[in-house]
Amino acid sequence: MLTGPYTPLELEHPLWWCLIRPKSRKRQAMVAKYSSISTRKLSNALTLLTSDKSMVAMSDYGEFHKMVKRYIMTSVLGTNAQKQYRGHRDAMIKNIVENFHSIIKYDPHAAVNFREVFKNGLFGLALKEALGKDVETVYVEELGKEISKKEIFDVLIVDPLMGAIEVDWRDFFPYLRWVPNRSMEMKIQRMVTRRRAVMRALIMEQKKRIARGEDISCYLDFLLSENTLTEEQLMMLIWEVIIESSDTTLITTEWAMFELAKNPRCQDQLYREIQGACGLEKVEEEHLPQLPYLNAVFHETLRRHSPAPVVPLRYAHEDTQLGGYDIPAGTQIAINLYACNMNVKDWERPDEWMPERFLTSKFEISDSHKTMAFGAGKRACAGSLQAMLISCVAIGRLVQEFEWRVREEDEDDVDTVHLTTHKLHPLHAERERERERERERDHGEHTFIATDHPTGVVASVALGVVTVPFVLGKLREGQSRRLNPPPAVPGLPLIGNLHQLKEKKPHQTFANWAEIYGPIYTIKTGASNVVVLNSTDVAKEAMVTKYSSASSRKLSNALTLLTSNKSMVAMSDYGEFHKMVKRYIMTSVLGTNAQKQHRVHRDTMIDKIIQILHSVIKEDPHTAVNFREVFKNELFRLSLKEAIGKDVDSIYVEELGKEFSKKEMFEVLVVDPMMGAIDVDWRDFFPYLRWIPNQSLEMKIRRIVTRRMAVTRALIMEQKKRIAHGEEISCYLDHLLSENTLTEEQMITLIWEAIIEASDTTLITTEWAMYELTKNPECQLRLYSEIQEVCGSRQVMEEDLPQLPYLNAIFHETIRRHSPVPIVPPRYAHEDTQLGGYDISASTQIAINLYACNMNKKDWDRPEVWRPERFLNGKFESSDLLKTMAFGAGKRVCAGSLQAMLISCVSIGRLVQEFEWRPREGDADDVDTVQLTTHKLHPLHAYLTPRGKEMIFESCAYGYGLSLDFTMLKDFDYSGRKVCEMSWFIQIISSDSMLILLRIKNLSGHQHEPYLPCRTVPTRYRNDTTQASAWPGTYYAVSCQQISTRPHTTYAVSIFLTPRNQIRPDGNGRFVCSDPTAAAKSLDISYPDLTLYMPNRCPSG
């Protein structure tokens, strides 16, 4: 390991170098060897924020960089351009001074918030230079609203600078960039979108002024006249002028005023110098060469409080040398200006702020190179002259006009925003030497901003921690080899197998590996060993036989926050708390007796779903129904009734200061937490690096938790009010309140658990089941026939389930093929144990891959096919749950399995009983899932045909009774054609072995359709009814084929009674009768003709 000014740190790939001292070697990197290391190395966040380096400061040195730097120097930051904008700078400083006078005149005893006043003045100047005019508001069409100047500042300055210091773990491991960091990406993309929208609106305003003939010279005018940039590049360059003019100068000036306010001796010396040089005149730019102490104050501030502590990273694009050391191509280089300017070998007492160290006979602009705060060489900061002019004149005028004293409690306030040197707390200064101490300390706003993204510094520190466990792991390998561990999937050092999880569906990747390495194997996810179980036998061993050795949950950072540190039944470790809260939820919500109590809520829910679907298709019979939308809404209502005793349509949440609708409650309580639960936090893979902030994810999850807690608390308060009013509502909350054993947070989390778990898993299973039935009409018809045989004309009820084996088979085949939870929430072994004959060491994580268990070709025939018949065993058995283990096994079996089965099975039965389901065209193969889950990616949309009765026609023919129950007659679109669906219930009285045929005859002259069989449905019709025989090998059905038609076309339906020996299948799924009329006549049986008028007209005849 090298030590001294050059410290190499290997971060897996590539190599990082931190250059810290001396100054001569630092200049060597930026000047002498510039051509070898001129290329910028940006973080993921900065790449997005800079539109892939479309800025002067961040672009690679080349033709584009030279062109845009020439533009900005010519029109804004060069010497001649600075003369042009002199009036704007003078006006800005004058306004700042006047604002301070007004503030202290209004309240002379109040400490002034320096940052607030100065940043507003700087922002106005930046807008004038970039766009020609300061603006107070602008209407942003893309955002649909007018935003104030403060909002413009937040969008253009604060938000991007906060985003720039976001740490993305993928910056440390470039080959893992395919792994999503969705919370950070969404946050940065939102910043970029809003910034782009505001910039476009500001530019359009200036273009309108130009079109009106207003003579306003600014940077935008110059860029438009050059006409060499894309719209994106134009916006980025305008934004760069605004943000860079508004930030670095503020940092330096605020720190300078803080140090002067804290050091009255230095302030007095500067004031005397100004009086001697300027007299009664105001300090102006022309006075600066005669103010050496002011020059010293400025440069000492740059040294002690470097605005950019680490220069934006570069990398060597060719082999080179620095300080006598060989630097290979591809090495990243971080130049640590903070360390250079705090080096005790170069600076005496560097931790002290001492302007005297810069005193020379006169002001020298070259003094800026002593600290290199503005860089050096060809990449020296283009705005250094403007920053010096504004900051020095502002410091001079402020000391000339006012005596500054730091607020007493702020004297030692030198904290900075992490990763930057931005002053954490704004400077609050007092005007008088003696004053009444403020009664309350005003902390002011905490604006977290930065000028650079010093990822290299974070990586440098982090890597030392990373390598220690890695080395220790190698030392332990000798011991592990003496055991019999599961086979390991080969991976890379440090990151293990993370780079192999590219598909974002780990359950499928694990299943593929099981075919190579066997049903049990080990993978490494960063620093953690994970044993993956992929077979039913080993999974049952872990969940039942060896349960005591692996009963503790291993939660991600996101889940730890979302579950209030395991304060849920499903996520708590097995122990006294788990047993207590599981008893509570079983007693009052999910147990057998509780399910009887809540039966009425379930029946009401399913009736409401059916009613809504009828209403939807009645209103527009040609539109596919969004099943998920209807089902999830009613499930949510049910969960609210069970949890808090009442469904609510809206709730006022005092903590959030607004009324929440039912839809918003669902988003806060169900959708947001579910999405947060699958967020990937890189620190989960490297637990010893949890001290490194992942601010974007933490803020996102904490916001989700805060909103969820607030809404749940509001719902609980409403129920408490009802209890206080004497309303008798038995629910989960009543039970928890009566037990009086929980903290408020535990109670809120348990109530939320009852809501989210009732609203999610059941929806997944039911939606997938209806999707498969919609896609497989044969299965749908078979289920319908089973329901008709068992239930007849009455509705499917929970009591019917044991007599509906095919419905049972559909439910269990669905949870096999589409496991609601593909991977059981991870556990870890808290003691050495064995699984599948392999030794499992304590602290090893265990992932049970139910998806692989249920897709194992050794246990299931053609597992990829959804085939309910594999579960047919003659009778519904609750123990079938164990075949798929979808609800777990052993002591941790899912508490809600009974309710999920009841709701899902009855819903599926009722939905098929009431409607015929057909897929929307193009959706038949829509099996995509949300990453990391088995949630159906796209909601199920289906065409529904009601099966309800409308009219009955009866006809008797020589003692044979025939009843035609006409149920539906309507048009719908099918593959671009207008088609009609006709359905009947046929009842035969004393029919012996006759088979009913329907002949559809188009009376408008179109081509006749072939004879189609109507397969009979056995029903009761008077006491002398006998059941007609079905065609061998067919299922009972109630629907004839789809018939091409046009609106208002007349049809004739002929009904024949024909001996079976006259009917034969044609091999294409239809039946042929050579002469049904003759066959009927041979039996001397007449038949009626019924004329149907299309559409929606009554049959006659």
N, C-alpha and C positions, 0 to 999 in steps of 0.2 A: 504494500500500500504506500503510495507517495504521500508526502506531507509537505506543507508549506503553501506557496501561492497557487500551486496547481494541484487540485485534488480530483482524481478520476473516480467516478462512481458508476458502477455497472448496473444498469437498470434493465437487465434481461436483454433488451435490444432497444436502441443502440447504446453507446457509451456517452455518459454526460461528463463534462468538465466544468468545474466551478473555478473561475479565475478570480482570486481575491486580492492579491497584492504581488509586487509593488506596482506603483502607477506606471512605471516605464513599460512593464510587461502588459499592463492593461491597454496602454496606447498601442503597443505592438500588435495586439489582436485587432484593434479597431482601425489602425492606420497602415502600419507596415505590411501586415499580412491580410489586408482587407479583401483582396481579390480571391483569397482561398476560403473565406468564411463570410461572404456577403449575403448569403441566402437566409431568409427568415424561417424559423421553425415555429409554427403556430399550434396552439392547442385546438381541440375540436371546437370549443366555444368561440375562440377568436377567429377561426376559419369561417364560421357562420356569420359572426358579427361584422367581419371585414369584407364579406362577400368574396371570400377566397383571395385576400390580399389586394383588393381594389382601392388601396389607400396609399398615400405617399409614404407614411411612416412604416407601413407593414408590407409594402410590395418588395419583391426581390429586386436587387440591383440589375437593371437592364433597360431596354428601350422604353418600356412603359413607365418605369420609375423615373427615368430622366425626363420624359415628356411631362408627366404630371407634376414633378417637382419644379420644372420650369414654369408651368402654369401658375402654381401657388406662389412662387417667389415673384413672378412678374406682376401679379394682380393683387396680392394680399400681404405677403410677409417679407418681401425684399425691401431694400433701402428706399427706393423710389415710391413703392407702394405704401410704405409706412408713412412717408411724408403726406401722401394723399389722404390717409386715414387719421392724420394727426388731430383734426377737428373732432372726430368721434371719440378718441381717447381722452382728450381734454374735457369734452362734455361729460363723459362717463365719470371721471374722477371728481368733477365739479358736483355732479348729482349725488355721488356717494357722500361727499362731505356735507352737502345740504341735508341729506337724509339723516346723517348722524346729528346734525344741529337740531333738526326737527324732533328727533326721538328724545334727546336729553332735555330739550325745552319742554316737551310734554310731561316727562317724568325724570327729573334730574337725579333721582335716587336709584333708578333702575339700571342694572348692568346691560350693556348693549350686546346684542348677538351679532358679532362682526360678520360671521360667515353669511348670514341671511342677506344682509345688505350688500356685501361685496359680490356675492355670486349673482345676484339679480342684475347688478350693473355690468358685470362681465358678460352675462348671457345676452343682454341687450346689445352690447358692442359686437359680439360674435354674430348675431343675426344681421346687424347692419353691414358688416364686412362680407358676409356670405350671400345675403339676399337683398341687400340695399336698404332694408327698413326693419326697425324693431316692430314687433307685433304683440298685441295684448291677448288676442284670441284668433283662432282660425277654425273654419268649419272643415272637418275631415270627412269627405263623402264616404270613403271606404269603411269608416267606423260609425258613420251615421250620426255624428254629434259634433257640437262645437266644443273645443277644448280650450282651457285657459292657459295663460303663460306658464303658470306653475305646472300644469299637466304636460305642456310641451317640454319643459325642462326635465321632468321625470322621464318622459318617453325617450328624449334624445340624449340625455346625459346620465341620469341616475341609473336607470334600468340597464343600459348597455354596460356601464362600468361595473355594476354588480355582477352581471353575467360574465364579464371578462375574467373575474377572479374565481369563477366556478371551477372546482377540481373535478375533472372527469377521469376516472381510473383508467379508461382506455387510452389516455395519453401516455401512460406508463407502459402499456402493452399494446403497441400498434397492431399486432397481428390478431388482437381480440376486438378490433373495432366493429366487427359484425355483431357482437353481443349487444343487445339493446340497453341503452341507459335512458329509458323513455322519459322519465321525469325531467332530466336535464335537457334533453333534446326538445321536448315540448316547451319548456320554459324559454330556451334561447330562440326557438322558432317564433314563439309569440312575441318576444321582444323585437325580433327582426321585422315581423309583419307590421307591428304597430309603428315602429320607427319609419319603415318604408312608406306607410300610409300618411304619416304626418309630414315627412319630407316632401312627398309628392304634392300634398296640399299647399305647403309653403312655396314650393317652386311654381306651382300654377298661379298663385297670387302674384308673384313677381312677373311672370309671363303676361298676365293681364295688365299690369302697370306698364310693361314695355309696349304692349299693343296699344295702350291709350296714349303713348308718346311721352310718358314721364321719363325724364333724364336722370336715371339712378345708376351710377357706376358701382359695380360690385363684382364679386368673384363669379357669380352665376352668369352675369352678362358676358364676362370674358370666356367662360367655358362654352356658352351657347355660340359665341362668335367663332370659336375654333372649330366646332362641329366635327370632333374626332372621337367622341365618346359614346358608348351605349347609354341608355337611360339609367341602368343600374350603376354604371361607373360614375355618371354625372351626380346621381343622388349621393353616392358614397363620398365623393370628394367634397361636396357641399357640407355633408354631415361631419366630415373630418375637421373642417375649419371650425365648425360650431363647437364640437366636443373638445378639441384640443385648446381652443381659446378660452374655454370655460372651466378647465380643470387644473392643469399644472400651475398656471399663474395664481389661482386661488390657493393651492396648497402652500406655495412658497410665501405668498403675502401673509396668509393667516399665521404660519409658523413664525415669520419675522415679527409680526405684531404681538404674538404671544410672548416671544423672548424679550422684546422691548418692554412690554407691560410688566414682565416679571423682573426685569433688570433696570430699575430707574436710573442707575448710573449711566448705562449705555444710552438710554433714552435722552437723558439730559445732555450727554456729549453730542448726540446727533442733533438735538434741537439747537445747541449753541453753534454747531457747524452750519446749519441751515440759516440761522440768523446772521452769521458772519458773511455767508455767500450771497444771500438773497435779500436780506434786510426786510423791508415791508412787502416785497414782491412775493407772489405765490411761487412755490417750487414748480419749475417747468423742465422739460426735457433738456433745454439748453444749459441748465444749471448742473446737470449730472457730472460732467468732467471736473467741476469744481467742488464736488462733494465726495471726497475719498472715504469718509467714514460710512456714508450711505452705501457706497460700493462694497465696503467690507461687510456691512450688515447683510446685504443681499447675498454675497457669495458664501459667507459663513452659514447662512441659513440653508443654502443649497447643499453645503457639505454635511451639516449636522442632520438635516432632514431631507435627504435626497428624494425628490418627487417620484423618481423611478428607481427603487432600490436595486432591482435586477433588470438589466437591459433585455428587451425582448429577445428570446432565444434565436441563435443562429446555428447552422451546422456546416461542418467542413465538407465542401464538395470535391475536394482533392486532398491527397496526403500533404501535410505541411508540418512546420515546426513552430512551437511557441515556447519561449524561455529555455530553449535548448532541448525540449522534449518533443518526441515524435507524436503527431496527432493524426490518426488514420482518417481517411475519407469516411463520411457518414457519422462522425462523432458530433454530438450536439455540444454547444458551447454556451455557458451561462456566465455573463460578466456581472459580478456582484459589486455594484458601485457602493453600496452601503459599507461592505467590508473594506473596500479601498479607502474610503473616507473616514473610517474609524480605526485605521492601522496605526498602532502606537509608534511604529518605526518612522512613519512619514509625518505624523501630526503629534504635537505635544498636547497631552491631556485631551484626546479627541472627543471624549464624552461630554466635554464642556462646550458651551456656546460662547466663543470669544472672537468677536469681529476684529480685534486688534491684529490677529494673525494675518489678515489680508491687507493691512495698511501699507500702501505704497504712496509715492509722491503724487500720483494722480490716478484718475479712473482709467482702467484698461479693460476693454472688452475681452481681451485675451485671457483675463483672469478666469473666465468660465472654463478654460481648459484645466485649471488646477483641480477642479472637482469632477470635471467631465460629466456634470449633471445633464448637459445637453448632447452628450456623445462626443464623437470626434471623427475626423476623416470625412469621407464622402457621405456617410450616413449621419452627419451631425444634424441635430434637430433644426428644421427649417424655421421654427417659430421662436428661436432663442432671442433674437433682437426684440421682437414685440414683447416677449415675456419680461425681459429686462427693463424695457422702457415703462411698461405698465406698472410692474411691481415696484421699481425704484421710485417713480414719481408718486405713486399711491402712498408708499411708506413715508416719503418725505412730506407730502401734504398732510397726512393724518397726524404725524408728530408735530408738524408746524401748527396745526389747528387745535389739537387737543392734547391734554396730558392723560396718559393711559396708565391704569392700574388694573392688574389682574384681580378677579374676584378672589377673596381670601381663600376659600376652600378649593380653588382651582390652581393654586400655585404649583403643585406637583403633578398636574394633569398632563402627562406626556404620553398617554396611551394612544396607540394607533390602531386603525382598522387592520385586522389580521391580513398578512401577506402584502401590506402596503405601508407607506408612511403617512397616509392621510390621517389627520388629527381626528381621534375618535369622537371627542366632544367639541362642539363649536366653541370658539373663543368668546367668552363673555367678559367684557372689560368695563371698569368704572371710570367716571370722569373726574371725581374728586379724590384727594388723598385721604380725607377723613369723611366717612359716611356711615349711616346706620346699616348694620349688617342685614342682608335680606332675611326675612323671616322664613322663607322657603327657598330651597335650592331648585333652580330651573335647569334640569339636565339638558334641555334643548333637544333638537332632533339628532339622531344618530344616522348620518348619511354614510353608508358603506360604499365607497367608490375607490377606484384605483386606475392608474394609467397603464399598467402592464399586467401581464398574466405570468407571474413568476413560478410557473410550474416546476422549473428546474430546482428551485430551493426546496419546495415540498418534496419532490422526488428524492433529493439528496438526503434529506432527513429520514424520509420514510424507508429508504432502501437499507439503511443500517439496521432498522428493525426487521425488515423482510428477511435479510440474510441469516440472522441468528437462528430463527426456528428452522430454516431450511438446512443449515449445517447440523443442528441438533437432530433433525429428522434423519440425516444420513448416518449420524453416530448410532442411532437406535436401530438401524437396519439389521445390524448383526444379531441383535436380540430377537427381532421379529422373524428372522430366517429360521430360528430354532423351533418356532411354532409351525402350525399348519394353516396359514392364512388363505382366504379365498384367492383365486387367480386375479391378477391385476390387469386392467386395461392399460396398455402402454400410453404414456403421455409425455409431457415436456417438464423439465425442471421448473420449479417454483409454481407454475400455474396448473400443472397436472393435466387434466382432460378438458379444461374449460374451452379451449379452442376447438374441440370436437363437437361441441353442442351448438352447431351452427343453425340447425333447423328450428330452434326456439320451441321445440316440442320434445322435451327430454324423455317423456314416457315412451315415445316411439324410438328414439335413439337407444334408450336402455333395452328395449325389446329386441332391436337389431343386434346389439352386443350380446344378448343372451344366447342367440343362435351360434355365436362364435365361442364365447367364454363359459357358457353354461348358465344355469339358473341363478347362481350366486357368484358375484364377483365384486372386486373393489375398484373404485375410481378415486381420483384425487381432484377435489375442487379447490384449487389454491392450496391452502395450508391444511385442509381437512380431509381425512379419510372417510369415504362413504361406502358402506357395503350395500349393494343393490340386490334386492330379492325379487326374482321374476317368475317364481312358480308357486302354485297354490299350496303345495305341501310345506315348503320352507316358510312361506308367509304365515301359514297357520301355526307353524312351530314358533315363530317370533311373536305372534299376537296372542297365542294361547299357552303353549307348553312352557316357553321361556319368557313369559310376560314379565315376571318379576325382575328379570335382568335388563329389560329394555322398555320400561314403562314411561320414561321421562321424555317430554316433547323437546325438540330442538327447533326453535323458531328463528326466523329471519329478523333483522332489525325492524323492518316494516311491520311484520306480524306482532312483534313484541309491543310496539306502540299501539297498534290497532286493537289488540286484545287486553290492553291495560295490564301488561306483564302477566299473561295467562289467567286472567280473571274470568274465564269462560269454562263451561263444562267440557266442550270439545277440545280445548287447548290446554287445560290445566294438567299438571303432573298428577299421577295417581297418588292420592294421599287423603288426609282428612278433609281438606277443602274440596277436593274433587268429589269425594263420596257425599259430602253434605249438599253441594249444589246440584249434583246429579239426582239426589233424592228429591230435592225441591222441584226440579223441572219434571221429573217422572210423576210426582204426586199431583201436580197442579196442571200439567199441560200434555205430556207425551205418554204417560202410562195408560194401561187398559181402561181403568175407571175414569181417568181424565178424558180419554178419547170419547167415552160414552157421553160425558157431560158436554163436550164440544161438538157432538154429532150434528146438532142443529145448525151450527155455523158452517160445517162442511157441506151439508145438504143445500143450505142457502147459497153458498158460493157456487156450487156446480149448477144449480137452477139458474142463477144469475148469468153464468157464462153461456148457457144454452140460450137464454132469452136474448142476450146481447148479439150472439151470432145470428139468430133468426132475424133480429132487427136490421143487422148490417146487410144481410143478403136480400132482405125484402126491399130495402132502400135502393140497393144497386146490385141486382143478381149477377151482373157480368164482371164484377170486380173480385179479384182474389182477396181473401180475408187474411189480415195479419194476425195469426193465432197468438203469437207471443204477447202482443200488446194487450189483448183481451185477458189472457190467462194470468199474466203477471199482476195486472191490476187487481183482480179478484183474490189472488193468493195473498197479496199485500194486505188487502182488507181483512182477510181471515187471520193473518198473523197479528194485526193490530188488536182484533177482538180477543184473541187468546192471551196476548201479552198484557194489554192495558184495559181490556174489558169493553172497548168501543172502537168502532171505525170512525175516523175523523177525516174530513175533507180539507181542512186547513187548520193551522195552528200558529199563534203569534209567539215568536221566539224572542224573548226580551233581551237575551244576551247578544243576539245578532241584529236586533232592532228592526225586524220585518216579519211580515206574515208569510208563512210557507204553505204553498198549495200541496195537494196530495202528490202530484208529480215531483215537486221539489223535495218533499220528504223522502220519496222513494230514491231519488238521486243521492241524497245525503246519507241515508241509512243503509242502502243496499248497493247501488252502482259504484259510488266513489270508493267505499271500503273494499269492494271486490277488486276494483282496478288497482287500488293501492297495494293490495295483498300480493299481486304478482309483479310489483316493481322489483327490479334487480338492483341490489346495493352491493357494489364490489367489496365492501368491508365484510360482508357475510362470508366471503371466500378467504379473507385474511383477518381473522378476529383480532390479532394483535395490532392491527392498524386502525382499530375503531376510533382512536383519538383524532385521526385525520378527519376534518369536516367533509360531509357530503351534503352541503347546505341545501341544494335544490330539492333533494329527496326528503331530507328531514323537514324542511318547511312545508313541502307538499303533504306529507303524512300527518304532521302536526295540525295542519289546517283541516284535513279530513277529520281527525280525531276531535278537534275543537268544535267543529260544526256538528258532528254526530252527537257529541256529549250535550251540546246546547239544545238540539232538537229533541233528543231523548228525555232530557231533563224537563223540557216544556211539556211533553206528552205525559210524563209522570205527574207533574204538577196538576194537569187537568184532571187526571184520575183521582188524585188526592182531594181535589175540590168536590168531585162527585161523591166521594166517600163521606166527606164532611157534610154534604147536603143530605146524607142518608140514603143515597141511591144504592140499591143492592146489586152489585155487579161482581160476579165471581170471576177472577182472572189470575194470571201468574203474579202480577204486581201485588194484588191483595195478599197472596200467600207469602211473598217475600217480606212485605211490611209486617205481617203478623208474626213472622219468625224473629225479626229484629236482631239478626246476627251479622249483617253485612254493612260495610262502609257504603257511603253514597256512590262512590265510583264503581264498586263491585256490583251494586244493585243496577246502576245504569247500564253497565256492560252486560249483565245477565239478561235484562229486558231487551237490549239490542240484539243479543244472541238469538233469543226466541223469534225476533222479527226477521232477521236476515236469513237464518237457517230454514225457516218455514217458507221463505220467499224465493229461495234460489235452487237448491238441489231438486226439489219436486218439479220445478219448472223445467229444468234441464231434461229430466227423464221423460216427462210427459210430452214435451215438444219433440224430442227425438222419436218417441213411440209413434206419434201422429205423423211425423215425417215418413217413417218407414211404412206405415199403413197406407199413407197417401201414395207412396211410390210402388206399393205392392197390392194391387186391387184384389188379387186372389186371397191374400191373407185378410184383407178387410172384409171380403164377402164371407169368408169362413167365420170370422169373429161375429159378424152380424147374424149369421145363421145360428150360431151357438146362443147368442143373446135372445133371439126370437124363440128358440126352442125352450129355453129356460124361463124367460120372463114374459113371453107373449107380447101383449100390448102394453103392459105396465113398464115403468121405468126401472132401469138397473139400480139396485141398492146394495149397500155393503153386505147385507145378509146373503146376497146372491153369489158373492165371490167364490166360496168353496165349490159351487156347482159350475164355475166357468173356467175350466182348465186351460182353454186356449187364451183367454184373457190373462191368466196367470203366466202362461208361457211368454206372451208378448211383453209383459212387464219385465220378467227376468232376463229375457233375451236382449231387451233394450239396455238394462243396466250392465249386461255383460259386454255388449258391443260398444256402448257409449258410456263407459264408467263415469258417473258424475264427478268423482274424485279420482283421477287417473293414478296419482301418487299419494299415498297416505302421508299426512303431515309428518315430517321426519322425527325420529326418536334417536336416542343415543344410549349405548350400553353403559350403565353406571357400574358395571363389574365385568370381569372377564367371563365369557360364556362361549357356547358353541351353537352354530346354526348350520344345518345341512352337512354336518361332519367337519366343518371348518372352525378354527379358533378365531373368535372375535374379541379383540382387546377392549378394555374399558376405555370410554370416551369416544369410541368409534360411532359415527353417525350411521343410522340404518334407514334406508329408503325402500319402502315396499311398493313395488310397481304393479298395481292392480291391472293396469292396461295390459302389461305383458302376461300376467297370470291368465287373463281372460282371452288372450290371443295366442295362447300356447297350442301349437298344432298337435302336441302329444295328448293334450286333455280335451281338445275340441276339434271336431271334424269341420274343415273349411271355416276357420274362425272368423275370417274377414267377411263372411256372408251373414246377413241378419236372417235367422231362420228360427222362428218360435218353436217349431216342431221338436227341436232338440230338448225342450223342457217339458214335453207332454208326458205326464206320468199318471194320468187318470183322475187326479184330484189335486186341488190347490193345497200346498203345504207351505207354512211359514218358514219351515226349515230350508226351503229352496234359497233363502237369502244367503246361506252359507256357500252355495255353489259358486257364486260370483264374488263373495266377500265385499260387495259394493258398499255395505254398511259396516265393514270391519268384522271383528270376531273377538271372542273372549270378553274380558272385563271392560274393554274400551269400545265395545260394539256401539254403533250410533244410537243415541237415545231416541231419535226421531224416525227410526225405520218403520214402525207401525203406522204412524201418521202418513209418511210418504207413500207407503204402499196403498193405504186406504184412499187417499186423495187421488193418486195417479191412476189406480185401477178403475175406480168408479168413474172418474173423468173420461178415461179412454173409452170405457163401455158406453157411457151416455152419449159421447160425441159421435161414436160410430152408430149407435142406435138412432140418433136423431138426424144424421146427415150422411150423405155419400161424399167422400173426399177425393179430390183429383188434384194433382200437382200443377202448379203454374208452369207454363212452358219454359224449359231451360233450367228448372230447379231440381230436376230428378237426380242429378249427380252432385248437388250442392252439399258436400260433407265437410267443408272447411270448418275449422274450430278456432276460437280465440287462443293465441299463443299461450303455452304453459297450462292450458285447461282443456276441457272437452265441451265448453260452451259452444253451441252452434253459432258460427260466425254471423250468418245472415238469418233473420227471423223466418219462420215457416210461413209462406203465403200459399193458400190453397183455395180452389174453387169448391164451394159447398152446395150440395143439392139436398134440400129437406126431404125427409122420408115420411112426413106426416100425412094423415088421411084427409081427403077433401070430399069425395063423392063415392057412392056405392051404386053399382048397376047390377041387377040380378036378371037371370034368364033361365028358364027351365026347358029342357029338351027331352021329351019322352022319359021322364022320371030321373033324368040326370040333373042335379042341382048345380048351378054354376054362379059364383059371385065374383064380379070384377071390382076390385077396390082401387079406383083411380087416385093415385097419390100425387103426381107431379107432371106438369106439362109446361115446359118453358124453353126459350131459346138461350144459347150461350155460344161463345166463340171457342172453336177448337181447331188449332193449327191453321188459323186464318179463315176457316169456313164457318158459316152459320149452321149450327146443328141443334137438334132438339133431343132432349132426354125424356123418356117416358118410363114411368115405373108403376107396377101394379102389385097388389096382393091378390093372389088367386086362391079361392077356396072351392074345393071339390066336394060335392055331396054324392055318396054312393057311386064312386067313379071306377071301382075295380082297378083295372090296369091301364087306364087311359092316360095319355100324355097330352097336355095342352100345348098348342102351337099358336103363335101370334103371327099374323100376316099383315105387314104394314103396307098399305096401298096408297100411293100418291094420286089423288083424284085430279090434280092439276096437270097431269100429263107427263110428269117426270118419270125417270126410270124406277121400276119397282125394286124394292129391296128383297133379299131372299127370306125364306121362312126362318123364323128364329124361335127357339124353344123358350118358354117361360118356365123356369124350374120352380117347382111348387114349394110353398112354405106351409108346413103342417100347423093348423090352427084349430080351434074349437068353433063349430058353427052348428048350433042346435045339438040335440042329443044323438041324432043319427048320422053325424059327420064321421067319415072315415078318412084316414090319411092317404093321400095320393102318393104313388111310388115315384122316387126321383130317378133320373137317368143314372145308370151305374157309373161310379167314379166321379160324379159331379157333386158340387156343394149346393145346398139350398141357396137360392138367390131371389131377388125381387126386381131386378132391373133388366130390361131388354137392351139391345145395342143402341149406340148413338146413330140417329137417322138424319141424313142430310135433308135440309128443309129451308123454307123461306117463311118470313112472317105472313100470317093470315093465309096459309096454304091448307087446303082441306085434305084430310086423310080418312081412309076407311080402315078399321081394325076388324079383321075376321078371326073368330075364335073357332078352332077345330078340336074335336075330340077324336083322337087317332090311336089305334092299337100300336103298342110299342114295336111290334115286328115290322111295322111300315117305316120306322125311323132308323136312320143310321148316321154316324158322324162322318163329315166330309174330310177330316184330317186337317182342317184349318181352324178348328175351334168352333165350328158351326155344325148344324144338323141338317140333313137332307130328307125330305119326304117326296117320293116320286109323284104321288097324286093324292094329296091330303083330302081333296074334295071327294075323290072316288072312295078313298078309305072311309071317309065319314059316311058317304052314302051307303057303303057296303054294310055299315052298322045300322043303317036306316035312322041316322041321327041328323036332324037338321041343326043348323047353327045360325046365330044372329050376326048381322053386320052392324057395327057401331060407327057412326061418323063423328070424327073429332074435328072441331074447328080451331085453327091455330092463330095466335096464341091466346091463352087465358080465356077461352070460351067454353061453355059447358058442352059435353058430348050429348049427342041425341041419337035416336034410332033404336 
